[in-house]
Amino acid sequence: MKNKELNRLPVSASKFISKFILIIRYIILGFNFIALAGGIAYLIHPTAYLLWNLYGYIILLALLGNIALVCLTKKFRRLNYCYIILHIISMFLIPVVNTIVSSDVNNKTSQSIFVLVLYNILFIFGLTFSFLQIKNKIKNDKPDSKKETQPGRIKNILRRIAVVLSGFILLFGIYLSYILLGKSTGNMIEVFIPEYSVFWGLFILGASVLIVKLLHINKRPVFNGIVLSLGIIINIICFIPLMSIPYLIKNADKAYGEAFGDFYLQNKTAEKQNGFMRSRFSLQNYLLGTRTSGYIIKENILYYEGTEGRDAGIKLHFDAYIPQESGGNFKRKNSVLIRIHGGAWTMGDKGYSNYSGTNKHFVNLGYTVFDIQYGINNQNPSFANDAVPASVKGNFDIDDMVRHIGIFTKFLSDHSDEYSADINSVFISGASAGGQLAAAAALGITGGKYTNILDPRLRIRGLIPFYPANSLSPNVGIGGAPDLVDPAALVDKESPPCLIYHGTHDGIVNPKYASILLQTYNEKSIAPCALIWMNFASHGSDFYTPGYYNQIFLYYMERFMHQYK
């Protein structure tokens, strides 16, 4: 609030507001100090602390507080502009970098020093900014010595460019809010919205504040008020998925407990002994990235080279993640997790596009993880993708893809000792098209119908499909045996326990298919099955490995696998 506006109020009200604003500045100073101290400590010793989740909220409060500081005063204009521009850039870069390093097969920490330093720079700015404001206020709130002058031509052009760019960001925020409030478009852009929404909210709020600061010189209070209000409303909408987490966890606990029992949800001793996640969600990990530790990685291992028919010329590979303590000790046998990538049966690959942060999580828990390729269909020009290796493309249908996965299961049975793998304890997981293929492979083995192409030597202990695209392959022109296209038809009393992930706002794979799989399990199988719904989550909402959806599901997934391995 400006001094002139304060002067119009009664003296007592003016003093109260002035003192209140000063207290706010002290509080924000404190948040920045604690956030910076914690950030430096984390750089020196990057481990999760006792109050790890509380620290995440302090980071969030410091970032929001710094934006409030920018709004509270016209003084220190250059510092205003520098901070808010750095804030906007950071809120875009941080989730991008976190995603890249978590999915980088060879980044064994899954964290970036760049991100940690960037946060600390923001906190240093906040400390400096709040200190200067408090110091100025104590000295009788002296006005800025520099006069507000009209900018020169070049500065005016830069100002207009910044306003236009920020305006586009604000418009994107309106579209983003439309998606988050449940109006699915069925577009793949939805993959990048709900799990990143906290960053999007801060990003858009920063852009609205920048517009207000840049146009303040033109004295447009009504327009600026509308812009700032819009930014705040969008920010609140973007925080809805985060605020809904307690409700999500309550329902997930209920679904898991009813299917599998709640022993591993309540037993802290088992949690500590097995290295499980200590909480279902950590805001610190969401903001800074979830840290992993060392493992052995064997990349691009050829398991099949086609020589005739449809398979002529294809080469299929896999990556193996082996626990560090198992390296070279072939007497040690680890439970196995096989992960199958998605991509509408026409795109995708192992590694980065299969969200390898999940592989790192489970290899750290002592599983040998196999991230595999299979032949994908190249007949639909709408899905042409040069990023997909040519060696996996061909005129393949679902039968061929399951057959390729079957070739890998035979390779694994024959070479399990080389990877410290226990073929008597195998879990199969995949997302979208990979979820459908994972279900076809797991149920094809346990039901005995497809053991001519899938190795029956593997003992499947659990199936974990993420938003499985059951029965949808004909929509992209890919056929196959009906019960492989829709593997729910393969469920029988011998089927393994199943844990399903699906977003409530998935506009690409209708959530009804997950419900059908659950219902079929309840009707035909003696094994338990649970479906965990992710509120506001769209398709591919586990793309951001440190995201709330992925964190929460991994909490249940690691307990499910330990329970049945």
N, C-alpha and C positions, 0 to 999 in steps of 0.2 A: 504494500500500500504506500502511495506517495506521501511525502510530507504535507503537500497542499491539501490532500484529502484528509489527512489526520487532523490538520488545523481546523477543518470545518466541523469536526466532532467536538462534543463537550470535553473539557480538559481531562476529566477522570477516565472517560472512554478512550481517549487518545493515548493516555499513558498506559492503560491496561493492554490495548492492542499492541502498542510498541514493545511492552515488556513480554507479551506473549510471543511475538515474532522473534525477540531476542532469545527466549527460551528454546524455541524451535531451532534456531541456529546453533545453540549449544548442543542440543540433542543430535542434530545432524553431524556436528563436529565429532561428537562421541562415536556415532556409528562409523564414520570414516576412519577414525583412529583405531577402533577395534577391528574393522575390516582390513585395514592396512597391516596391522600387527599380525592378524591371522594369516593374511596373504603372504607376508614375509616368512612366517613360521612354516607355512605349507611349502614354500619354495625350498626352504632349508631341509625340512623333514616331511616329505609328502605322504603322510599317513592320515587315516581318518581318526579324528579325536573323539573324546567322550561326548562332546557337545557338537558333533559334526553337523547335525541337522539345524541346530540353532544358529550356527555360523552362516549357513546358507541364507537364513532369513535376515541376518544382519547385513549380508552383502546386498540383498534385495532392497532393504530399507535404506541403505547408504546410496544406492543408485537412484531410487525414487526421491530421496531427500535432496540429492544434488540437483535434480531437475527442479525441485521446489525452490532451491536457493537461487537458481537462474531466474525464476519467475518473480522472486521477491524484491528484486532491486534492478535499477537501471545502471548502477555503478559498475565499474570494472568491465566495460563493454567488451573489450578484446578477450578478456578471460571468459566472459559469457559465451562468446562465439566459439572460442577454442574448445571449451569443454563440451558444449552441446554438439558440435560437429564430431568431436572425438567419440562422444557417447553414441551417436547415430552409427558411425562407422564400426564401432566396437560391437554393438548389438547385432549387427549383420555378420561380422567376421567371426565372432566367438563360436556360435553354433556351427558355422561352416567348418571351422578348423577342428572343433571337437568331433564332428562327424567324420572328418577325413582321418584323423589320427586313431579314433576308436576302430575304424574299419580297415586301417592299414595293417595287413597281415604281419609285417615285420616291425611295427611299433609296439614293443612288448609292454610299455607302460600305459599305452592308450591315452596319454595326456600330452599336452603341448606346453612347453615353457613360455611360448609366445602368449598364449591365453592367460596364464597366470601373471605374467608381467603386465599385460594390458589391463587387467583388473586393478593391479596395484597402481598403475599410472592414473586410472580414474579416481582411485581413493586419494592419491596425493593431490590431484586437482581439487577434490572435494574438501580435503583438509585445508588447503591453501585458501580456497574460496570462502569457506565458512569462517576461517580465522580472520580474513580481511574484512568480512562483513561485520563480525563481532567487534573487531578493533575500531572500525569506522563508527559503529553505533555507540560504543563507549565514549568516543571523542565527539559526542553531541551530534552524531549523524551528519557530518560535514558533507556537503554536496561534492560530486565529482568535479575536480578542478578543470577538466577538459570540457569545453563547450560542445554541445551537440550541434554539429554542422551538417549541411547537406553533403552527401558523398560526391566525389568526382565521377567523371563519366565511366571510367573503368570499374570503379567500385560499385557504381549503380548497376552496371551490366551484370557483374558477379552477383550482386544482391538479387536481381531479378531471376537469374539462372537458378540460384539457391532456392528462391521462393517457389519457382515452377517445379523443380525436382522434389521439393518437400511436399508440394501440392499433390504430385503423382503418388508419393508415398501415402499420403492421407487417403487418397481415392482407393489405393490398394487395401488400406486398412478397412474401408467400408466393405469391399468385396470379401476380405478375410473374415470380417464379423458375420457377414451373410452365411459363409460356409460354417463357421463355428456354431451358429445358432440353428444348424440342422438343415440348411438348404443345399443339399448335395448336388453337384453338377456332373458327377461321374467323370471328372477330369483328373488326370494324374497329378495336377498341381496340389490336390488335396493331401497328397502324401506328405507335403512339406509344411502343413499348416498346424494341426492341433498339437503335435508333440513339441513344436518350436514356439508355441503361442506366447509364452512368457517373454521370450526375446522379441517376437514380433510386436507385442504390446509396448515394450520399452522403446523399441525402434521407432514406432509410429508416434508415441508420445513425444519423443525427442524431436521428430520432424515438425509436429504441431507447435512446439515451443519455439523452434527455430523460426518458423513463419512469423509468429507473434513478435519475436525480438527484432527480426529484420524489418517488419512493417510498423514497428512502434513509432518510428520517427515520423510517419505519415499521419499519426493521430487518428487511428481507426479503431476506437474501443469496441464498437459493436461487432465488427468483422473479426477482430482479434479474439473477442470473447467467444464467438461461435466456433472459431478454429480451435481454441484451447479446450473448450467444452467437448468438441467432437473427438479430439485427441484423448481426453480423459475417459470418455465413454468407450471408445475403441479399446483403450488399455484395460478397462474393467472387464469388457467382454473377453479379451485375450487371457485374462486371469481366471476365467470361469473353469477351464479344465483343471488348473492347479487347485482351485478352491473346492472342486468336486472330489478330490482324492479321498478324503475320509469316507464319503459315501461309497466310492468305488471299492475301497479296501473292505468296508463292512460287508458288501455283497460278495466280494471275492472270498473272504474268510468263510462266509456261509456256504457258498458253492463248493469250495474245496473241502470244508469240514464234513458236509453231508455226503460227499462222494468218497473221500479217502480217510476221514477221521481228522481230529485236530491235534494229534500228539505232537507233530512237528511244528505246529503253529504256537504251541504253548511251552514246549520243553526248551528252556534256555541252555540246559546242559548239552543236549544234542546239538543245538545251534552252534555252541562254542566248539565242541569236539569235531564237528564236520566242516567248520569254516564257512557256514552259511552267512548270508547277508543278515546284519543285525537289525535292520529295519526294512520295512516294505518300500519305503521311499526316502531318499536323502536329497534335499534341495541343494546342498553343497555339491553333491555329485552331478546333479542336473546342470549346475552353473559352471563348474570347473572341469567336468568330465570324470567318469568312473575309472579309477586306477586299477590296472592289472599288473601281474608280476611275470617273471620269466617262464619260458616254456621252450620246447624244441619244436621247430617248424620244418617240415619237409614239403617243399612245393613242387607242383607240376609233375607229379609222378604218373607216368602212363600206365593205365590199366587195361586199355582196349584200343586196338587199331583195326578198323574194318577193312576188309579186302574184297568183298563181293556184295552184290545186290545193293540194297539201299545204303548199306553201311560202307560201301567202297569209298575209301579216302578219309573217313573220319578218324579222329584221334581224341580219345577221352582221357582226361587227367583228374587227379584229386590232390588236395592239400591235406596233410596229416599234422595235427597238433598233438604233441605228446608231452605229458607232464615232465617237468625237468628232472624230478627224482627218479623217473623211470628210464631215462636215457641209458641205453646199453645194458640195462638189467632185464633180460628177456624172460626171467623167471617171474617178474612182476606182471600181473595181468590187470588192466584197467577196464572198467565198464566203458562201453562205446556209445558215442553219439554220432549218428550219421545225419548230416544236414543237406537238404536239397533246395537249391535256389528256385525262385519264382521268375516271372517275366512273361506271363501269358503263353507259355510253351513256345514262344518265338524269340525271346530275348533273355538277357540275364547271363550270369556266369558265377562261378565260385569266387571266393575272395571278397573284394570290396562290395560288389553288388549283392552278396549274400550276407551282408551285415556281420562281418567277421568278429565284431566286438563280442557277440554271443559265444563264438568259438573260444575266444580268450577266457571268458568267464568260466566256462566249464572245464577247460584244460587246467585252469588254476584250482579247480575243485577235485582234480585227479582223474578226469575222464580223458580217454583218447578220442579226439574229435576228427571226423572225416568230412571234408567239404568237397562235394563231388560234382563233376560235370555229367551231362547226358546229352544225347542228340536232340537238337531243337528244330522246329519246323521253319523252313525258309520260303514257303510258298505264298505267303500273304505279303504283298509289297507294302501294305500299310504299316507293317511292323519291321521293315528293313532297318537294320542297325549295324553300322560298321564297327561298333565297339565290341560286338560279339565275335569271338574267334571263328574264322572260317572253318576250322577243323571240326566244329561241332554242328555245323549246319547241314540240313538235308531235308528230304521229303518224308519226315518222320511223323507218325501218329502216336497216340497214347500207348498203344501196344509196344511200339518200338522203344519209347522212352522208359517204360517199365522194364522192358527186356534189357536195356542198357544198365539200368540200376541193378538189375539181376546179375549182370556180368560183374559189376563191382562187388556184389555180395559174395560171389564165388571167389573173386580175387581176395577179398578180405578173409574168407574162411581158410584159403590156402596160405596166406601170408600174415596171419594174425600175430605170430611170434615176432615178426620184424617191427611191429608197431606197439608191442606190449598191450595188445588188444584181447579182451575177453569176449569171445563170440557167444558165450552163454549169458551175456548181459548186454543187450543191445537196445538202444532207443533210436527211433527215427523221427525226424522233425523236418518241416519245410514250411514255406510261406506262400500263400496264394496258389499259383500253379504248382509250386513245390509242395504245398500242403496237400493238394489233391494227389500228387504222385507219392508223397510220403505215406498217405493213407492207403493207396493202392498197393504199395510195396509191403508195408507192415501187415495189412489184413490179408494180402495175397499169400504171405508166408504162413501166418498163424492159421488161416482157414484151410490151407493145404491145396487150394485149387490151382495155384500158379507156381507150385514148387518145381515145375519143369523149367521155369525161367528164373525163379528166385530161389536162392540157396536155403534149403530147410535146415542146414547146420546152424544157422543163426537162430538164437533164441531171443525173440522180440519181447522185451520187458515193458515197453511203453510206446505209445504213439502221441506225438505232440504237434498237431497241425495249427499253424497260424492262418486265420481267415482262409480256410481251404476253399479253392474254386471248384468244388465238386459239381460235375455235370455241365460245366460251362465251356469246355473246349470246343464243342460244335459251333458256338457263337463266333469263333475265329476260324472256322473251317477245318477243325482238326477232330477226326473221329477216333474210333477204337472200340474195343469190346465194351458193351454197356456197363458192366460191373467194374471196369477199370476207369472208365470215364466218370462214373459216379460210384466211388468205392464204398459209400454207405451200404450199398447192396451186398458187400462182402462181410459185413459185420455178422458174427455168429457167437455162440457161447464160448468159443475158444479165443476170441479177440482179446488183445492185451489192454490193460488200463489206458485210458486216454484223457489228455488234458488239452482243451481247445482255447485258443485266443481269438477274439473277434471284437472289432470296434462297432459301437452302436450306430455310428454315422458313416459306415462304409458304403460309398456310392458306386463301387466297382464290383465287389463281390457281395451280393445281398446277404445280410446276416441270417436270413432264413435257412441258408445251406448249413451253417454251423448248428442251428437249432435242429435241423433234420438229422444230422449226424448224432447229436446228443440223444434225441428221441429214439433213434434206431438202436443205439447202445442200450438205452434203458429197457427197450422191448426185447432185444435178442441176446444180449451178452450178460454173462455172469460177472464180468469185470466192471469195475466202476468207471464212470466218465464224468468230468466236470467241464463246464463252459464258463470261462471268465470273461465277462463283458467289460470293455473299456469305454467309459463314458466319453462322449464327444469325439472318440477316435475314428479316424478315417482309414482307408486302405493303406497298408504299408506304414502304420503308425509306430512300428518298432524300428523304423529307419534310423532314428536318433537313439543310439545305444544308451546314452545316459538319461534318456527321456523318462518321464514319469511312467508311461505305459510299459516300456520295456523293463525298467527297474522293477516295477511291481510284479510283472509276470514272471521275471527271473526268480523272484523270491519264492513263488509257488512252484515254479518249474524245477528248481534245484531240490526242493523238499520232495516233490513227486518222484523225481528220478532216484533220489537216495532211498526212498521208501520202497521202491519196487525193483531196484537193481539186483 
